[in-house]
Amino acid sequence: MRRILIALALCAMTQSPAAAQDNSAVMAPVQHFVDAFNKGDAKAAAAVCASQISIIDEFPPHIWNGPGAFAKWWKEYDADAKKNGVTDGVVTLGAPKHVDVTGDLAYVVVPADYAYKQNGKPTKETGSILTLVLQKSATGWRIVAWSWSKA
């Protein structure tokens, strides 16, 4: 029994680096997206998204789909932020809860916090969840859908 446990442990250790590399490849565009959002760079954020994307977020109209959906979401995010006195928004990701890869699709669930100023006062939304679907293409992983779930 002891030999079986040692063999299983060795097998698991040899599998970990490949899984970690795959997760890194999937998580890279997610982190790029968040970094671009934090800088207010819509063009860089859109660069890791598919041209046809589905988005669910906490502000109206809550859902954006299809061609141009990302640009519409960004515009409506800005309008909602201005309406509510929100500035300096920064998303911080936690360790992913799931990075499930099946063929050319990946399902990612990652905890996230959102710090911002509301009417000049620092505020923080903690414990939110960012859920994404990515698809692998010849140019790498691209975000095809994401949702923000406020805690």
C-alpha positions as CSV (number, residue, x, y, z in Angstrom):
1,M,0.0,0.0,0.0
2,R,2.8,2.4,0.9
3,R,4.4,1.8,-2.6
4,I,1.1,2.6,-4.3
5,L,0.8,5.9,-2.4
6,I,4.4,6.9,-3.2
7,A,3.8,6.0,-6.9
8,L,0.6,8.1,-6.9
9,A,2.4,11.0,-5.3
10,L,5.2,10.9,-7.8
11,C,2.8,10.7,-10.7
12,A,0.9,13.7,-9.4
13,M,4.1,15.7,-9.0
14,T,5.1,15.0,-12.6
15,Q,1.7,16.1,-13.9
16,S,1.7,19.4,-12.0
17,P,4.0,21.5,-14.2
18,A,2.1,20.8,-17.3
19,A,-1.2,21.7,-15.7
20,A,0.3,24.9,-14.2
21,Q,1.6,25.9,-17.7
22,D,-1.8,25.4,-19.3
23,N,-3.4,27.4,-16.5
24,S,-0.9,30.2,-17.0
25,A,-1.6,30.3,-20.7
26,V,-5.4,30.6,-20.0
27,M,-4.9,33.1,-17.2
28,A,-2.6,35.4,-19.1
29,P,-5.4,37.1,-21.2
30,V,-7.6,37.3,-18.1
31,Q,-4.8,39.2,-16.2
32,H,-4.1,41.3,-19.3
33,F,-7.8,42.2,-19.5
34,V,-7.9,43.2,-15.8
35,D,-4.6,45.2,-16.1
36,A,-6.0,47.1,-19.1
37,F,-9.3,47.8,-17.3
38,N,-7.3,49.1,-14.3
39,K,-5.4,51.5,-16.6
40,G,-8.6,52.6,-18.3
41,D,-7.4,51.2,-21.6
42,A,-10.4,50.0,-23.5
43,K,-8.4,49.1,-26.7
44,A,-6.0,46.9,-24.7
45,A,-8.8,45.2,-22.9
46,A,-10.7,44.6,-26.1
47,A,-7.6,43.1,-27.7
48,V,-7.9,39.9,-25.6
49,C,-11.7,39.6,-26.3
50,A,-13.4,37.9,-29.2
51,S,-15.1,40.3,-31.6
52,Q,-18.4,38.6,-30.6
53,I,-18.6,38.4,-26.9
54,S,-21.3,38.0,-24.2
55,I,-21.0,40.1,-21.0
56,I,-23.2,40.1,-17.9
57,D,-22.5,42.8,-15.3
58,E,-24.2,44.5,-12.3
59,F,-25.4,47.7,-14.0
60,P,-28.2,48.1,-16.6
61,P,-28.8,46.8,-19.1
62,H,-26.9,43.9,-17.4
63,I,-26.2,42.0,-20.6
64,W,-24.3,42.8,-23.8
65,N,-24.0,40.3,-26.8
66,G,-22.6,40.0,-30.2
67,P,-20.4,42.2,-32.4
68,G,-19.5,45.5,-30.7
69,A,-20.7,44.3,-27.3
70,F,-17.5,45.1,-25.6
71,A,-17.4,48.7,-26.8
72,K,-21.1,49.1,-25.8
73,W,-20.3,47.7,-22.3
74,W,-17.3,50.0,-21.9
75,K,-19.3,53.0,-22.9
76,E,-22.2,52.1,-20.5
77,Y,-19.7,51.3,-17.7
78,D,-18.3,54.8,-18.1
79,A,-21.7,56.4,-18.1
80,D,-22.8,54.4,-15.1
81,A,-19.6,55.3,-13.2
82,K,-20.1,59.0,-14.0
83,K,-23.7,58.9,-13.0
84,N,-22.7,57.4,-9.6
85,G,-19.6,59.4,-9.0
86,V,-17.3,56.4,-9.4
87,T,-13.6,57.0,-10.3
88,D,-10.3,55.2,-10.0
89,G,-11.7,51.7,-10.3
90,V,-9.2,48.9,-9.8
91,V,-10.0,45.1,-10.0
92,T,-7.7,42.7,-8.0
93,L,-8.0,39.0,-8.8
94,G,-7.5,36.3,-6.3
95,A,-6.3,32.8,-7.0
96,P,-8.6,31.0,-9.5
97,K,-11.2,28.6,-8.1
98,H,-11.5,26.8,-11.4
99,V,-9.5,26.7,-14.6
100,D,-11.1,23.9,-16.5
101,V,-9.8,23.3,-20.1
102,T,-11.7,21.1,-22.5
103,G,-10.2,21.1,-25.9
104,D,-10.2,24.7,-27.2
105,L,-12.5,26.0,-24.5
106,A,-11.6,27.1,-20.9
107,Y,-14.0,27.9,-18.0
108,V,-12.4,30.2,-15.4
109,V,-13.8,31.2,-12.0
110,V,-11.8,33.7,-10.1
111,P,-12.6,35.8,-6.9
112,A,-12.2,39.5,-7.4
113,D,-12.2,42.7,-5.4
114,Y,-13.2,46.1,-6.8
115,A,-11.7,49.2,-5.2
116,Y,-12.8,52.6,-6.3
117,K,-13.7,56.1,-5.1
118,Q,-17.3,57.1,-4.9
119,N,-17.7,60.9,-4.8
120,G,-14.1,61.0,-3.6
121,K,-14.5,58.5,-0.8
122,P,-12.5,55.2,-1.0
123,T,-14.8,52.2,-1.3
124,K,-14.2,48.5,-1.8
125,E,-16.5,45.8,-3.1
126,T,-15.0,42.5,-1.9
127,G,-15.8,38.9,-2.6
128,S,-17.1,39.3,-6.1
129,I,-16.7,36.6,-8.7
130,L,-15.4,37.0,-12.3
131,T,-16.4,34.0,-14.4
132,L,-15.1,33.7,-18.0
133,V,-15.1,31.5,-21.0
134,L,-12.1,31.6,-23.3
135,Q,-11.5,30.0,-26.6
136,K,-8.2,29.0,-28.1
137,S,-7.4,30.1,-31.6
138,A,-4.3,30.3,-33.8
139,T,-3.4,33.5,-32.0
140,G,-4.0,32.2,-28.5
141,W,-6.7,32.3,-25.8
142,R,-9.4,34.9,-26.2
143,I,-12.3,35.8,-23.9
144,V,-15.6,34.9,-25.5
145,A,-17.8,35.5,-22.4
146,W,-17.5,36.9,-18.9
147,S,-19.7,37.8,-16.0
148,W,-19.2,39.8,-12.9
149,S,-21.1,38.6,-9.8
150,K,-21.2,41.2,-7.0
151,A,-21.0,39.7,-3.6
